[in-house]
Amino acid sequence: MDLVVDNEKDARLERIDFNNLGFGRYFSDHVYVSDFNNGKWSNGEVVPYANMPFAPGMSTLHYGQSIFEGLKAYKDFKKGGLNIFRPNMNAKRLNNSARRMCIEEFPEEQFIDALCQVVQTDKIFLPQEKGQSLYIRPLVFGDSNFLGVHSSPTFKFLIMTCPVASYYESGLAPVKILVTHEYARTVEGGLGMAKTAANYAASLYAGRMAKEQGFQQVLWLDGSQKKYIDEVGAMNIFFVIGDEVITPPLDSGTILPGITRDTVIQLTKQWGLKVNEYRISIDEVWEAHKNGNLKEVFGTGTAATISPVGLLSYKGESITINNNEIGKISAKLYDHITGIQHGLIEDTNNWNLHLDI
Ligand SMILES: Cc1ncc(COP(=O)(O)O)c(C=O)c1O
């Protein structure tokens, strides 16, 4: 496909402060767009990033039929070019979310091709420092103009990109997390396993309460009994208890199947650690802490890769984990995964999609 865009002419590059990128603040110059109409997805094209017209009756605005993905491209410090980390997993997860939300699936091959087109077009936006990256946000939503609760017959698929800072601009640092027993993000049979707008809308109020009390994130328990651990706002969660690495299993359907979660499970197994996907309760975590067996807690996600947890607070009682220091397993995982992403550690699992650009 011919790209009728001119990087130099369209670039907003000069306005970007690469030393102060933050997250989601700056957009690259282009967006990939494909439309689902009359039973099929259009070929798609890369167009300048600009406001789009929408009808006031657009179904997504009313009924939230919207799904998205999040992945990153990293500068490869050895080979040059860049690496997109495990994009096939995002293509598959997008379609799992699509099925749950009655959205038309997007062909996996076209998804990967679209990623490559948009990243290549805006390659000048790829940040050059370790830890920084080009965040890639695919989005699909129903765009028919018709009121009445229904599944939209038409959809729009977009990919936008943003140069983003390292999550830890001043180094890997433990976070404080509030375990909420008041609010629920999802329940069994709900939408938890889908990366859909509603889950994030459902999380905002508890997130605000947590921030007002000095916490960075909320840890969600299962929505019905408020007993078992589900996940954090935008991360999966791991506990190192004794010599076991424990994370909640996905079969409840209430947890987003994180790609970093899968990466961590595979790596820790390959390193010979004991890994247990097990429905752990908050009481067991507290008990393990009392017995001195709770060695590390860390979150996993594309944004931070590994996020060590220094403090958990539940029903007014706080526990400090590993003296609020970064645990050995957390640090090793962070170094190893970011090393692979930047081409500094051999990618023995073939996780990177490398582009020479
Ligand atoms: C609710 C939720 N859980 C977990 C994750 C971690 O998923 P991943 O590792 O694929 O980024 C995310 C991030 O996208 C998320 O939003």
The ligand as an SDF file (V2000), in Angstrom:
LIG
                    3D

 16 16  0  0  0  0  0  0  0  0999 V2000
   -6.6480   -4.5070   33.8500 C   0  0  0  0  0  0  0  0  0  0  0  0
   -5.2820   -4.8560   33.3740 C   0  0  0  0  0  0  0  0  0  0  0  0
   -4.6840   -5.9730   33.8500 N   0  0  0  0  0  0  0  0  0  0  0  0
   -3.4610   -6.3570   33.4420 C   0  0  0  0  0  0  0  0  0  0  0  0
   -2.7580   -5.6120   32.5100 C   0  0  0  0  0  0  0  0  0  0  0  0
   -1.4080   -6.0850   32.0590 C   0  0  0  0  0  0  0  0  0  0  0  0
   -1.4700   -6.5660   30.7380 O   0  0  0  0  0  0  0  0  0  0  0  0
   -0.2010   -6.5400   29.7900 P   0  0  0  0  0  0  0  0  0  0  0  0
    0.8740   -7.2580   30.5080 O   0  0  0  0  0  0  0  0  0  0  0  0
   -0.6380   -7.2360   28.5490 O   0  0  0  0  0  0  0  0  0  0  0  0
    0.1260   -5.1060   29.5670 O   0  0  0  0  0  0  0  0  0  0  0  0
   -3.3250   -4.4530   31.9950 C   0  0  0  0  0  0  0  0  0  0  0  0
   -2.5960   -3.6500   31.0240 C   0  0  0  0  0  0  0  0  0  0  0  0
   -2.9280   -3.5980   29.8970 O   0  0  0  0  0  0  0  0  0  0  0  0
   -4.6230   -4.0560   32.4230 C   0  0  0  0  0  0  0  0  0  0  0  0
   -5.2040   -2.9480   31.9400 O   0  0  0  0  0  0  0  0  0  0  0  0
  1  2  1  0
  2  3  1  0
  2 15  2  0
  3  4  2  0
  4  5  1  0
  5  6  1  0
  5 12  2  0
  6  7  1  0
  7  8  1  0
  8  9  2  0
  8 10  1  0
  8 11  1  0
 12 13  1  0
 12 15  1  0
 13 14  2  0
 15 16  1  0
M  END
$$$$
